[in-house]
Amino acid sequence: MAAIRAYPARYIAPWTMKDGGVVNIRPIRPEDEPAMVRFHETLSERSVYLRYFHLLNLEQRITHERLTRICFIDYDREMALVAERRNPETGESEILGVGPHEQDPRHHRWGSRRTDQRPLPGRGLGKELLARAAHHRRR
């Protein structure tokens, strides 16, 4: 019987976007599910189409079953990085981007999926999430 690895806190690090805004990039956690619902509420139809290659309505994207597969992960086999910041108006943590990737257990390789992010053009967030995902895969 294999044990589930503890939360990989070593991957938590702040990052400064090109516009000077600071986000915290870290592995996703089970308690991120409500923030992921709010994140999906902000995605444009274009972002959804580019991610899933077809339109997927909000209700389908935020089902508990679907978000459980994203937020409750075995860090030995898969990883999803989130970029978050505190909303200055509400004080709540908000997810600005998600850069998931997972291991292919049959081939012992890691594969990236496209990053999802709010409309933050030109700030470099998507590129940074992909770079960190690639760095993690090499470890």
N, CA, C and O atoms as CSV, one atom per row, in Angstrom:
chain,resi,resn,atom,element,x,y,z
A,1,MET,N,N,0.850,-1.175,0.000
A,1,MET,CA,C,0.000,0.000,0.000
A,1,MET,C,C,0.894,1.235,0.000
A,1,MET,O,O,1.769,1.368,0.855
A,2,ALA,N,N,0.678,2.134,-0.950
A,2,ALA,CA,C,1.494,3.334,-1.061
A,2,ALA,C,C,0.842,4.491,-0.311
A,2,ALA,O,O,-0.379,4.650,-0.321
A,3,ALA,N,N,1.664,5.276,0.325
A,3,ALA,CA,C,1.166,6.454,1.040
A,3,ALA,C,C,1.111,7.642,0.093
A,3,ALA,O,O,1.918,7.757,-0.830
A,4,ILE,N,N,0.157,8.515,0.333
A,4,ILE,CA,C,0.067,9.736,-0.469
A,4,ILE,C,C,1.085,10.729,0.079
A,4,ILE,O,O,1.151,10.970,1.284
A,5,ARG,N,N,1.866,11.291,-0.811
A,5,ARG,CA,C,2.918,12.215,-0.420
A,5,ARG,C,C,2.327,13.490,0.177
A,5,ARG,O,O,1.259,13.945,-0.232
A,6,ALA,N,N,3.027,14.047,1.134
A,6,ALA,CA,C,2.602,15.290,1.787
A,6,ALA,C,C,2.612,16.450,0.798
A,6,ALA,O,O,3.234,16.376,-0.262
A,7,TYR,N,N,1.917,17.513,1.160
A,7,TYR,CA,C,1.852,18.703,0.310
A,7,TYR,C,C,3.262,19.213,0.008
A,7,TYR,O,O,4.042,19.446,0.931
A,8,PRO,N,N,3.594,19.387,-1.260
A,8,PRO,CA,C,4.958,19.794,-1.643
A,8,PRO,C,C,5.185,21.305,-1.485
A,8,PRO,O,O,5.211,22.045,-2.468
A,9,ALA,N,N,5.344,21.736,-0.261
A,9,ALA,CA,C,5.492,23.162,0.042
A,9,ALA,C,C,6.724,23.784,-0.601
A,9,ALA,O,O,6.794,25.004,-0.745
A,10,ARG,N,N,7.691,22.966,-0.988
A,10,ARG,CA,C,8.916,23.513,-1.585
A,10,ARG,C,C,8.651,24.209,-2.925
A,10,ARG,O,O,9.499,24.960,-3.408
A,11,TYR,N,N,7.484,23.966,-3.525
A,11,TYR,CA,C,7.161,24.597,-4.802
A,11,TYR,C,C,6.402,25.915,-4.643
A,11,TYR,O,O,5.994,26.513,-5.639
A,12,ILE,N,N,6.211,26.367,-3.426
A,12,ILE,CA,C,5.528,27.639,-3.183
A,12,ILE,C,C,6.541,28.769,-3.323
A,12,ILE,O,O,7.592,28.760,-2.682
A,13,ALA,N,N,6.210,29.745,-4.170
A,13,ALA,CA,C,7.122,30.886,-4.341
A,13,ALA,C,C,6.360,32.070,-4.922
A,13,ALA,O,O,5.478,31.890,-5.762
A,14,PRO,N,N,6.694,33.273,-4.480
A,14,PRO,CA,C,6.078,34.461,-5.075
A,14,PRO,C,C,6.661,34.709,-6.462
A,14,PRO,O,O,7.764,34.260,-6.774
A,15,TRP,N,N,5.919,35.418,-7.277
A,15,TRP,CA,C,6.387,35.782,-8.610
A,15,TRP,C,C,5.792,37.143,-8.970
A,15,TRP,O,O,4.623,37.409,-8.691
A,16,THR,N,N,6.592,37.990,-9.582
A,16,THR,CA,C,6.148,39.328,-9.968
A,16,THR,C,C,5.806,39.350,-11.454
A,16,THR,O,O,6.637,39.029,-12.303
A,17,MET,N,N,4.565,39.735,-11.753
A,17,MET,CA,C,4.120,39.845,-13.141
A,17,MET,C,C,4.760,41.064,-13.781
A,17,MET,O,O,5.318,41.916,-13.089
A,18,LYS,N,N,4.680,41.146,-15.092
A,18,LYS,CA,C,5.293,42.249,-15.830
A,18,LYS,C,C,4.722,43.608,-15.435
A,18,LYS,O,O,5.395,44.629,-15.580
A,19,ASP,N,N,3.474,43.629,-14.933
A,19,ASP,CA,C,2.874,44.898,-14.531
A,19,ASP,C,C,3.194,45.262,-13.084
A,19,ASP,O,O,2.702,46.268,-12.574
A,20,GLY,N,N,4.026,44.440,-12.414
A,20,GLY,CA,C,4.417,44.713,-11.030
A,20,GLY,C,C,3.568,44.020,-9.988
A,20,GLY,O,O,3.917,44.025,-8.808
A,21,GLY,N,N,2.460,43.422,-10.397
A,21,GLY,CA,C,1.621,42.690,-9.452
A,21,GLY,C,C,2.300,41.413,-9.004
A,21,GLY,O,O,2.939,40.727,-9.801
A,22,VAL,N,N,2.160,41.099,-7.735
A,22,VAL,CA,C,2.800,39.908,-7.184
A,22,VAL,C,C,1.747,38.829,-6.949
A,22,VAL,O,O,0.686,39.086,-6.381
A,23,VAL,N,N,2.063,37.628,-7.394
A,23,VAL,CA,C,1.206,36.473,-7.157
A,23,VAL,C,C,2.026,35.404,-6.444
A,23,VAL,O,O,3.256,35.424,-6.471
A,24,ASN,N,N,1.341,34.499,-5.824
A,24,ASN,CA,C,1.977,33.360,-5.180
A,24,ASN,C,C,1.687,32.151,-6.063
A,24,ASN,O,O,0.524,31.850,-6.331
A,25,ILE,N,N,2.718,31.460,-6.513
A,25,ILE,CA,C,2.526,30.254,-7.320
A,25,ILE,C,C,2.827,29.063,-6.421
A,25,ILE,O,O,3.864,28.990,-5.761
A,26,ARG,N,N,1.870,28.129,-6.422
A,26,ARG,CA,C,1.983,26.980,-5.516
A,26,ARG,C,C,1.174,25.809,-6.059
A,26,ARG,O,O,0.326,25.984,-6.935
A,27,PRO,N,N,1.444,24.604,-5.530
A,27,PRO,CA,C,0.614,23.452,-5.900
A,27,PRO,C,C,-0.819,23.637,-5.388
A,27,PRO,O,O,-1.052,24.256,-4.349
A,28,ILE,N,N,-1.739,23.103,-6.122
A,28,ILE,CA,C,-3.143,23.187,-5.733
A,28,ILE,C,C,-3.380,22.371,-4.463
A,28,ILE,O,O,-2.640,21.433,-4.167
A,29,ARG,N,N,-4.417,22.739,-3.721
A,29,ARG,CA,C,-4.778,22.039,-2.480
A,29,ARG,C,C,-6.259,21.679,-2.522
A,29,ARG,O,O,-7.018,22.310,-3.258
A,30,PRO,N,N,-6.684,20.689,-1.759
A,30,PRO,CA,C,-8.102,20.323,-1.737
A,30,PRO,C,C,-9.013,21.497,-1.364
A,30,PRO,O,O,-10.114,21.619,-1.901
A,31,GLU,N,N,-8.566,22.351,-0.458
A,31,GLU,CA,C,-9.413,23.475,-0.039
A,31,GLU,C,C,-9.532,24.583,-1.084
A,31,GLU,O,O,-10.202,25.587,-0.843
A,32,ASP,N,N,-8.889,24.412,-2.243
A,32,ASP,CA,C,-9.000,25.385,-3.330
A,32,ASP,C,C,-10.275,25.220,-4.154
A,32,ASP,O,O,-10.534,26.027,-5.046
A,33,GLU,N,N,-11.062,24.212,-3.879
A,33,GLU,CA,C,-12.248,23.972,-4.700
A,33,GLU,C,C,-13.171,25.190,-4.805
A,33,GLU,O,O,-13.571,25.519,-5.922
A,34,PRO,N,N,-13.539,25.883,-3.716
A,34,PRO,CA,C,-14.397,27.069,-3.871
A,34,PRO,C,C,-13.735,28.175,-4.708
A,34,PRO,O,O,-14.408,28.846,-5.490
A,35,ALA,N,N,-12.435,28.360,-4.546
A,35,ALA,CA,C,-11.728,29.365,-5.351
A,35,ALA,C,C,-11.692,28.955,-6.819
A,35,ALA,O,O,-11.715,29.815,-7.699
A,36,MET,N,N,-11.636,27.655,-7.093
A,36,MET,CA,C,-11.663,27.184,-8.481
A,36,MET,C,C,-13.022,27.448,-9.119
A,36,MET,O,O,-13.102,27.742,-10.311
A,37,VAL,N,N,-14.095,27.345,-8.326
A,37,VAL,CA,C,-15.419,27.686,-8.849
A,37,VAL,C,C,-15.429,29.156,-9.262
A,37,VAL,O,O,-15.861,29.487,-10.366
A,38,ARG,N,N,-14.952,30.042,-8.377
A,38,ARG,CA,C,-14.909,31.474,-8.700
A,38,ARG,C,C,-14.009,31.741,-9.910
A,38,ARG,O,O,-14.321,32.589,-10.747
A,39,PHE,N,N,-12.896,31.016,-9.997
A,39,PHE,CA,C,-11.994,31.162,-11.135
A,39,PHE,C,C,-12.711,30.816,-12.438
A,39,PHE,O,O,-12.620,31.562,-13.414
A,40,HIS,N,N,-13.419,29.694,-12.458
A,40,HIS,CA,C,-14.125,29.282,-13.675
A,40,HIS,C,C,-15.218,30.273,-14.056
A,40,HIS,O,O,-15.542,30.412,-15.236
A,41,GLU,N,N,-15.782,30.958,-13.082
A,41,GLU,CA,C,-16.812,31.963,-13.378
A,41,GLU,C,C,-16.231,33.134,-14.157
A,41,GLU,O,O,-16.976,33.861,-14.813
A,42,THR,N,N,-14.919,33.334,-14.100
A,42,THR,CA,C,-14.285,34.475,-14.778
A,42,THR,C,C,-13.756,34.147,-16.166
A,42,THR,O,O,-13.380,35.056,-16.907
A,43,LEU,N,N,-13.716,32.861,-16.538
A,43,LEU,CA,C,-13.117,32.487,-17.819
A,43,LEU,C,C,-14.027,32.861,-18.990
A,43,LEU,O,O,-15.248,32.718,-18.918
A,44,SER,N,N,-13.416,33.332,-20.046
A,44,SER,CA,C,-14.166,33.666,-21.256
A,44,SER,C,C,-14.478,32.384,-22.039
A,44,SER,O,O,-13.856,31.345,-21.819
A,45,GLU,N,N,-15.439,32.474,-22.943
A,45,GLU,CA,C,-15.765,31.332,-23.803
A,45,GLU,C,C,-14.550,30.927,-24.628
A,45,GLU,O,O,-14.328,29.740,-24.866
A,46,ARG,N,N,-13.766,31.904,-25.064
A,46,ARG,CA,C,-12.562,31.621,-25.859
A,46,ARG,C,C,-11.558,30.813,-25.032
A,46,ARG,O,O,-10.988,29.842,-25.530
A,47,SER,N,N,-11.337,31.206,-23.771
A,47,SER,CA,C,-10.417,30.467,-22.902
A,47,SER,C,C,-10.889,29.032,-22.702
A,47,SER,O,O,-10.089,28.097,-22.722
A,48,VAL,N,N,-12.190,28.869,-22.509
A,48,VAL,CA,C,-12.749,27.527,-22.313
A,48,VAL,C,C,-12.564,26.704,-23.579
A,48,VAL,O,O,-12.169,25.540,-23.512
A,49,TYR,N,N,-12.844,27.291,-24.717
A,49,TYR,CA,C,-12.699,26.563,-25.988
A,49,TYR,C,C,-11.247,26.153,-26.219
A,49,TYR,O,O,-10.977,25.020,-26.618
A,50,LEU,N,N,-10.319,27.064,-25.972
A,50,LEU,CA,C,-8.905,26.748,-26.179
A,50,LEU,C,C,-8.418,25.663,-25.218
A,50,LEU,O,O,-7.522,24.892,-25.559
A,51,ARG,N,N,-8.991,25.600,-24.045
A,51,ARG,CA,C,-8.584,24.603,-23.052
A,51,ARG,C,C,-9.167,23.226,-23.340
A,51,ARG,O,O,-8.460,22.222,-23.266
A,52,TYR,N,N,-10.454,23.177,-23.668
A,52,TYR,CA,C,-11.148,21.902,-23.822
A,52,TYR,C,C,-11.427,21.519,-25.279
A,52,TYR,O,O,-11.912,20.419,-25.544
A,53,PHE,N,N,-11.129,22.400,-26.208
A,53,PHE,CA,C,-11.349,22.202,-27.647
A,53,PHE,C,C,-12.820,22.102,-28.017
A,53,PHE,O,O,-13.165,21.669,-29.117
A,54,HIS,N,N,-13.669,22.498,-27.107
A,54,HIS,CA,C,-15.096,22.677,-27.362
A,54,HIS,C,C,-15.660,23.494,-26.199
A,54,HIS,O,O,-15.032,23.609,-25.147
A,55,LEU,N,N,-16.845,24.053,-26.400
A,55,LEU,CA,C,-17.433,24.834,-25.324
A,55,LEU,C,C,-17.984,23.898,-24.254
A,55,LEU,O,O,-18.675,22.922,-24.547
A,56,LEU,N,N,-17.665,24.216,-23.036
A,56,LEU,CA,C,-18.127,23.459,-21.891
A,56,LEU,C,C,-18.763,24.485,-20.966
A,56,LEU,O,O,-18.089,25.413,-20.519
A,57,ASN,N,N,-20.039,24.335,-20.673
A,57,ASN,CA,C,-20.696,25.374,-19.886
A,57,ASN,C,C,-20.196,25.373,-18.444
A,57,ASN,O,O,-19.599,24.405,-17.974
A,58,LEU,N,N,-20.453,26.472,-17.764
A,58,LEU,CA,C,-19.969,26.661,-16.396
A,58,LEU,C,C,-20.430,25.545,-15.466
A,58,LEU,O,O,-19.640,25.039,-14.668
A,59,GLU,N,N,-21.685,25.160,-15.559
A,59,GLU,CA,C,-22.204,24.119,-14.679
A,59,GLU,C,C,-21.425,22.812,-14.836
A,59,GLU,O,O,-21.190,22.108,-13.854
A,60,GLN,N,N,-21.028,22.491,-16.060
A,60,GLN,CA,C,-20.238,21.280,-16.293
A,60,GLN,C,C,-18.826,21.426,-15.728
A,60,GLN,O,O,-18.274,20.467,-15.189
A,61,ARG,N,N,-18.242,22.608,-15.844
A,61,ARG,CA,C,-16.859,22.823,-15.404
A,61,ARG,C,C,-16.720,22.849,-13.889
A,61,ARG,O,O,-15.644,22.554,-13.369
A,62,ILE,N,N,-17.786,23.196,-13.170
A,62,ILE,CA,C,-17.647,23.371,-11.716
A,62,ILE,C,C,-18.335,22.283,-10.900
A,62,ILE,O,O,-18.577,22.470,-9.708
A,63,THR,N,N,-18.650,21.162,-11.514
A,63,THR,CA,C,-19.237,20.083,-10.722
A,63,THR,C,C,-18.220,19.626,-9.675
A,63,THR,O,O,-17.010,19.663,-9.902
A,64,HIS,N,N,-18.727,19.206,-8.553
A,64,HIS,CA,C,-17.857,18.743,-7.468
A,64,HIS,C,C,-16.969,17.585,-7.940
A,64,HIS,O,O,-15.787,17.529,-7.600
A,65,GLU,N,N,-17.533,16.671,-8.713
A,65,GLU,CA,C,-16.773,15.518,-9.195
A,65,GLU,C,C,-15.588,15.957,-10.057
A,65,GLU,O,O,-14.486,15.425,-9.928
A,66,ARG,N,N,-15.821,16.918,-10.924
A,66,ARG,CA,C,-14.753,17.401,-11.817
A,66,ARG,C,C,-13.678,18.142,-11.019
A,66,ARG,O,O,-12.485,17.908,-11.215
A,67,LEU,N,N,-14.097,19.029,-10.127
A,67,LEU,CA,C,-13.126,19.803,-9.355
A,67,LEU,C,C,-12.376,18.931,-8.349
A,67,LEU,O,O,-11.234,19.231,-8.002
A,68,THR,N,N,-13.003,17.868,-7.885
A,68,THR,CA,C,-12.320,16.939,-6.989
A,68,THR,C,C,-11.123,16.318,-7.693
A,68,THR,O,O,-10.058,16.168,-7.094
A,69,ARG,N,N,-11.290,15.957,-8.956
A,69,ARG,CA,C,-10.177,15.359,-9.706
A,69,ARG,C,C,-9.023,16.340,-9.898
A,69,ARG,O,O,-7.880,15.919,-10.073
A,70,ILE,N,N,-9.304,17.624,-9.868
A,70,ILE,CA,C,-8.266,18.644,-10.043
A,70,ILE,C,C,-7.628,19.017,-8.706
A,70,ILE,O,O,-6.407,19.142,-8.613
A,71,CYS,N,N,-8.444,19.193,-7.681
A,71,CYS,CA,C,-7.956,19.710,-6.395
A,71,CYS,C,C,-7.425,18.638,-5.447
A,71,CYS,O,O,-6.534,18.918,-4.645
A,72,PHE,N,N,-7.944,17.437,-5.522
A,72,PHE,CA,C,-7.525,16.352,-4.633
A,72,PHE,C,C,-6.609,15.430,-5.420
A,72,PHE,O,O,-7.073,14.487,-6.060
A,73,ILE,N,N,-5.319,15.697,-5.374
A,73,ILE,CA,C,-4.404,14.929,-6.207
A,73,ILE,C,C,-3.328,14.242,-5.384
A,73,ILE,O,O,-3.036,14.637,-4.256
A,74,ASP,N,N,-2.755,13.223,-5.966
A,74,ASP,CA,C,-1.614,12.519,-5.390
A,74,ASP,C,C,-0.376,13.196,-5.975
A,74,ASP,O,O,-0.077,13.030,-7.157
A,75,TYR,N,N,0.330,13.943,-5.166
A,75,TYR,CA,C,1.443,14.757,-5.654
A,75,TYR,C,C,2.597,13.928,-6.218
A,75,TYR,O,O,3.481,14.483,-6.871
A,76,ASP,N,N,2.612,12.629,-5.984
A,76,ASP,CA,C,3.625,11.773,-6.602
A,76,ASP,C,C,3.330,11.551,-8.078
A,76,ASP,O,O,4.250,11.397,-8.881
A,77,ARG,N,N,2.066,11.533,-8.432
A,77,ARG,CA,C,1.682,11.183,-9.798
A,77,ARG,C,C,1.234,12.352,-10.653
A,77,ARG,O,O,1.286,12.277,-11.881
A,78,GLU,N,N,0.803,13.412,-10.034
A,78,GLU,CA,C,0.304,14.547,-10.807
A,78,GLU,C,C,0.520,15.830,-10.029
A,78,GLU,O,O,0.798,15.817,-8.830
A,79,MET,N,N,0.387,16.924,-10.732
A,79,MET,CA,C,0.602,18.223,-10.107
A,79,MET,C,C,-0.233,19.252,-10.863
A,79,MET,O,O,-0.398,19.167,-12.080
A,80,ALA,N,N,-0.742,20.199,-10.140
A,80,ALA,CA,C,-1.401,21.351,-10.741
A,80,ALA,C,C,-0.927,22.569,-9.960
A,80,ALA,O,O,-1.043,22.609,-8.736
A,81,LEU,N,N,-0.400,23.548,-10.658
A,81,LEU,CA,C,0.075,24.777,-10.023
A,81,LEU,C,C,-0.979,25.857,-10.176
A,81,LEU,O,O,-1.614,25.969,-11.225
A,82,VAL,N,N,-1.166,26.650,-9.132
A,82,VAL,CA,C,-2.078,27.788,-9.212
A,82,VAL,C,C,-1.317,29.065,-8.907
A,82,VAL,O,O,-0.365,29.072,-8.127
A,83,ALA,N,N,-1.753,30.135,-9.533
A,83,ALA,CA,C,-1.247,31.470,-9.218
A,83,ALA,C,C,-2.381,32.168,-8.484
A,83,ALA,O,O,-3.499,32.258,-8.991
A,84,GLU,N,N,-2.084,32.661,-7.286
A,84,GLU,CA,C,-3.127,33.285,-6.479
A,84,GLU,C,C,-2.640,34.616,-5.919
A,84,GLU,O,O,-1.443,34.888,-5.834
A,85,ARG,N,N,-3.606,35.419,-5.548
A,85,ARG,CA,C,-3.313,36.667,-4.829
A,85,ARG,C,C,-4.514,36.979,-3.945
A,85,ARG,O,O,-5.608,36.448,-4.138
A,86,ARG,N,N,-4.282,37.843,-2.981
A,86,ARG,CA,C,-5.367,38.304,-2.115
A,86,ARG,C,C,-6.103,39.423,-2.830
A,86,ARG,O,O,-5.484,40.352,-3.350
A,87,ASN,N,N,-7.414,39.329,-2.854
A,87,ASN,CA,C,-8.233,40.392,-3.427
A,87,ASN,C,C,-8.235,41.534,-2.422
A,87,ASN,O,O,-8.658,41.340,-1.282
A,88,PRO,N,N,-7.767,42.740,-2.818
A,88,PRO,CA,C,-7.684,43.840,-1.858
A,88,PRO,C,C,-9.041,44.294,-1.321
A,88,PRO,O,O,-9.120,44.858,-0.229
A,89,GLU,N,N,-10.099,44.051,-2.078
A,89,GLU,CA,C,-11.432,44.482,-1.637
A,89,GLU,C,C,-12.058,43.506,-0.649
A,89,GLU,O,O,-12.684,43.917,0.328
A,90,THR,N,N,-11.887,42.212,-0.907
A,90,THR,CA,C,-12.544,41.213,-0.061
A,90,THR,C,C,-11.587,40.536,0.915
A,90,THR,O,O,-12.024,39.974,1.919
A,91,GLY,N,N,-10.296,40.584,0.633
A,91,GLY,CA,C,-9.315,39.904,1.468
A,91,GLY,C,C,-9.231,38.412,1.207
A,91,GLY,O,O,-8.404,37.721,1.803
A,92,GLU,N,N,-10.089,37.905,0.313
A,92,GLU,CA,C,-10.087,36.483,-0.020
A,92,GLU,C,C,-9.009,36.178,-1.045
A,92,GLU,O,O,-8.632,37.029,-1.850
A,93,SER,N,N,-8.528,34.960,-0.998
A,93,SER,CA,C,-7.571,34.493,-1.990
A,93,SER,C,C,-8.324,34.255,-3.296
A,93,SER,O,O,-9.406,33.669,-3.299
A,94,GLU,N,N,-7.746,34.711,-4.402
A,94,GLU,CA,C,-8.360,34.456,-5.702
A,94,GLU,C,C,-7.329,33.823,-6.625
A,94,GLU,O,O,-6.164,34.221,-6.651
A,95,ILE,N,N,-7.779,32.842,-7.372
A,95,ILE,CA,C,-6.916,32.155,-8.312
A,95,ILE,C,C,-6.943,32.908,-9.632
A,95,ILE,O,O,-8.008,33.172,-10.190
A,96,LEU,N,N,-5.757,33.250,-10.124
A,96,LEU,CA,C,-5.637,33.972,-11.388
A,96,LEU,C,C,-5.249,33.070,-12.542
A,96,LEU,O,O,-5.477,33.412,-13.703
A,97,GLY,N,N,-4.663,31.920,-12.236
A,97,GLY,CA,C,-4.240,31.012,-13.292
A,97,GLY,C,C,-3.999,29.623,-12.739
A,97,GLY,O,O,-3.672,29.446,-11.565
A,98,VAL,N,N,-4.167,28.640,-13.611
A,98,VAL,CA,C,-3.942,27.250,-13.250
A,98,VAL,C,C,-3.085,26.627,-14.334
A,98,VAL,O,O,-3.404,26.724,-15.519
A,99,GLY,N,N,-2.008,25.994,-13.935
A,99,GLY,CA,C,-1.118,25.328,-14.890
A,99,GLY,C,C,-1.012,23.859,-14.566
A,99,GLY,O,O,-0.040,23.442,-13.936
A,100,PRO,N,N,-1.988,23.050,-14.979
A,100,PRO,CA,C,-1.939,21.639,-14.625
A,100,PRO,C,C,-1.009,20.832,-15.520
A,100,PRO,O,O,-0.835,21.138,-16.700
A,101,HIS,N,N,-0.433,19.829,-14.954
A,101,HIS,CA,C,0.286,18.806,-15.714
A,101,HIS,C,C,0.225,17.527,-14.909
A,101,HIS,O,O,0.050,17.552,-13.690
A,102,GLU,N,N,0.368,16.430,-15.585
A,102,GLU,CA,C,0.247,15.159,-14.890
A,102,GLU,C,C,1.260,14.169,-15.426
A,102,GLU,O,O,1.781,14.317,-16.531
A,103,GLN,N,N,1.520,13.179,-14.637
A,103,GLN,CA,C,2.455,12.133,-15.025
A,103,GLN,C,C,1.717,11.048,-15.786
A,103,GLN,O,O,0.581,10.706,-15.458
A,104,ASP,N,N,2.364,10.516,-16.793
A,104,ASP,CA,C,1.854,9.347,-17.495
A,104,ASP,C,C,2.512,8.141,-16.843
A,104,ASP,O,O,3.672,7.854,-17.135
A,105,PRO,N,N,1.806,7.420,-15.962
A,105,PRO,CA,C,2.449,6.341,-15.205
A,105,PRO,C,C,2.960,5.205,-16.082
A,105,PRO,O,O,3.863,4.477,-15.670
A,106,ARG,N,N,2.408,5.035,-17.278
A,106,ARG,CA,C,2.867,3.953,-18.147
A,106,ARG,C,C,4.233,4.243,-18.746
A,106,ARG,O,O,4.999,3.321,-19.023
A,107,HIS,N,N,4.543,5.515,-18.947
A,107,HIS,CA,C,5.792,5.873,-19.617
A,107,HIS,C,C,6.745,6.670,-18.734
A,107,HIS,O,O,7.823,7.065,-19.176
A,108,HIS,N,N,6.350,6.904,-17.494
A,108,HIS,CA,C,7.187,7.655,-16.547
A,108,HIS,C,C,7.597,9.007,-17.122
A,108,HIS,O,O,8.739,9.441,-16.973
A,109,ARG,N,N,6.650,9.659,-17.776
A,109,ARG,CA,C,6.896,10.990,-18.332
A,109,ARG,C,C,5.839,11.940,-17.794
A,109,ARG,O,O,4.772,11.532,-17.336
A,110,TRP,N,N,6.170,13.202,-17.866
A,110,TRP,CA,C,5.210,14.230,-17.475
A,110,TRP,C,C,4.711,14.906,-18.740
A,110,TRP,O,O,5.466,15.089,-19.694
A,111,GLY,N,N,3.439,15.275,-18.746
A,111,GLY,CA,C,2.879,15.972,-19.893
A,111,GLY,C,C,2.137,17.203,-19.441
A,111,GLY,O,O,1.388,17.156,-18.465
A,112,SER,N,N,2.333,18.301,-20.133
A,112,SER,CA,C,1.641,19.546,-19.780
A,112,SER,C,C,0.344,19.662,-20.539
A,112,SER,O,O,0.229,19.247,-21.692
A,113,ARG,N,N,-0.609,20.224,-19.875
A,113,ARG,CA,C,-1.827,20.656,-20.535
A,113,ARG,C,C,-1.781,22.175,-20.548
A,113,ARG,O,O,-1.026,22.795,-19.799
A,114,ARG,N,N,-2.576,22.745,-21.384
A,114,ARG,CA,C,-2.603,24.201,-21.505
A,114,ARG,C,C,-2.934,24.855,-20.171
A,114,ARG,O,O,-3.707,24.312,-19.381
A,115,THR,N,N,-2.347,26.023,-19.922
A,115,THR,CA,C,-2.693,26.756,-18.709
A,115,THR,C,C,-4.012,27.481,-18.919
A,115,THR,O,O,-4.342,27.873,-20.038
A,116,ASP,N,N,-4.746,27.654,-17.867
A,116,ASP,CA,C,-5.965,28.457,-17.883
A,116,ASP,C,C,-5.662,29.704,-17.086
A,116,ASP,O,O,-5.007,29.643,-16.045
A,117,GLN,N,N,-6.138,30.836,-17.572
A,117,GLN,CA,C,-5.932,32.049,-16.802
A,117,GLN,C,C,-7.000,33.065,-17.121
A,117,GLN,O,O,-7.632,33.047,-18.178
A,118,ARG,N,N,-7.173,33.945,-16.168
A,118,ARG,CA,C,-8.092,35.054,-16.386
A,118,ARG,C,C,-7.515,35.937,-17.485
A,118,ARG,O,O,-6.343,35.801,-17.835
A,119,PRO,N,N,-8.312,36.826,-18.023
A,119,PRO,CA,C,-7.790,37.705,-19.064
A,119,PRO,C,C,-6.737,38.670,-18.504
A,119,PRO,O,O,-7.059,39.787,-18.099
A,120,LEU,N,N,-5.501,38.232,-18.489
A,120,LEU,CA,C,-4.379,39.045,-18.020
A,120,LEU,C,C,-3.335,39.114,-19.126
A,120,LEU,O,O,-2.201,38.677,-18.929
A,121,PRO,N,N,-3.693,39.654,-20.280
A,121,PRO,CA,C,-2.767,39.615,-21.409
A,121,PRO,C,C,-1.473,40.373,-21.138
A,121,PRO,O,O,-1.463,41.448,-20.538
A,122,GLY,N,N,-0.387,39.771,-21.602
A,122,GLY,CA,C,0.901,40.447,-21.554
A,122,GLY,C,C,1.567,40.515,-20.199
A,122,GLY,O,O,2.579,41.202,-20.057
A,123,ARG,N,N,1.050,39.842,-19.212
A,123,ARG,CA,C,1.664,39.899,-17.881
A,123,ARG,C,C,2.622,38.741,-17.632
A,123,ARG,O,O,3.333,38.725,-16.628
A,124,GLY,N,N,2.641,37.771,-18.544
A,124,GLY,CA,C,3.593,36.672,-18.448
A,124,GLY,C,C,3.196,35.538,-17.534
A,124,GLY,O,O,3.993,34.629,-17.302
A,125,LEU,N,N,1.979,35.566,-17.007
A,125,LEU,CA,C,1.567,34.554,-16.041
A,125,LEU,C,C,1.494,33.159,-16.657
A,125,LEU,O,O,2.011,32.202,-16.082
A,126,GLY,N,N,0.866,33.037,-17.802
A,126,GLY,CA,C,0.761,31.729,-18.463
A,126,GLY,C,C,2.122,31.148,-18.779
A,126,GLY,O,O,2.366,29.958,-18.577
A,127,LYS,N,N,2.995,31.986,-19.271
A,127,LYS,CA,C,4.357,31.541,-19.601
A,127,LYS,C,C,5.095,31.074,-18.345
A,127,LYS,O,O,5.810,30.073,-18.385
A,128,GLU,N,N,4.926,31.786,-17.241
A,128,GLU,CA,C,5.591,31.413,-15.990
A,128,GLU,C,C,5.036,30.097,-15.446
A,128,GLU,O,O,5.798,29.255,-14.969
A,129,LEU,N,N,3.726,29.913,-15.511
A,129,LEU,CA,C,3.143,28.654,-15.043
A,129,LEU,C,C,3.657,27.476,-15.868
A,129,LEU,O,O,3.954,26.415,-15.319
A,130,LEU,N,N,3.761,27.656,-17.175
A,130,LEU,CA,C,4.288,26.581,-18.024
A,130,LEU,C,C,5.756,26.316,-17.732
A,130,LEU,O,O,6.185,25.162,-17.721
A,131,ALA,N,N,6.532,27.370,-17.495
A,131,ALA,CA,C,7.961,27.204,-17.180
A,131,ALA,C,C,8.131,26.443,-15.868
A,131,ALA,O,O,8.987,25.564,-15.762
A,132,ARG,N,N,7.322,26.780,-14.877
A,132,ARG,CA,C,7.433,26.073,-13.593
A,132,ARG,C,C,6.973,24.626,-13.718
A,132,ARG,O,O,7.531,23.735,-13.078
A,133,ALA,N,N,5.962,24.395,-14.538
A,133,ALA,CA,C,5.510,23.028,-14.762
A,133,ALA,C,C,6.632,22.218,-15.429
A,133,ALA,O,O,6.877,21.071,-15.057
A,134,ALA,N,N,7.300,22.812,-16.398
A,134,ALA,CA,C,8.404,22.116,-17.079
A,134,ALA,C,C,9.546,21.844,-16.098
A,134,ALA,O,O,10.155,20.775,-16.135
A,135,HIS,N,N,9.834,22.798,-15.230
A,135,HIS,CA,C,10.888,22.614,-14.229
A,135,HIS,C,C,10.527,21.464,-13.288
A,135,HIS,O,O,11.373,20.633,-12.958
A,136,HIS,N,N,9.281,21.425,-12.868
A,136,HIS,CA,C,8.828,20.358,-11.967
A,136,HIS,C,C,8.937,18.994,-12.638
A,136,HIS,O,O,9.340,18.021,-12.001
A,137,ARG,N,N,8.583,18.914,-13.918
A,137,ARG,CA,C,8.642,17.640,-14.639
A,137,ARG,C,C,10.060,17.095,-14.706
A,137,ARG,O,O,10.252,15.880,-14.679
A,138,ARG,N,N,11.053,17.968,-14.792
A,138,ARG,CA,C,12.447,17.513,-14.901
A,138,ARG,C,C,12.970,16.950,-13.592
A,138,ARG,O,O,13.999,16.274,-13.591
A,139,ARG,N,N,12.310,17.199,-12.503
A,139,ARG,CA,C,12.798,16.738,-11.184
A,139,ARG,C,C,12.528,15.283,-10.981
A,139,ARG,O,O,12.869,14.732,-9.934
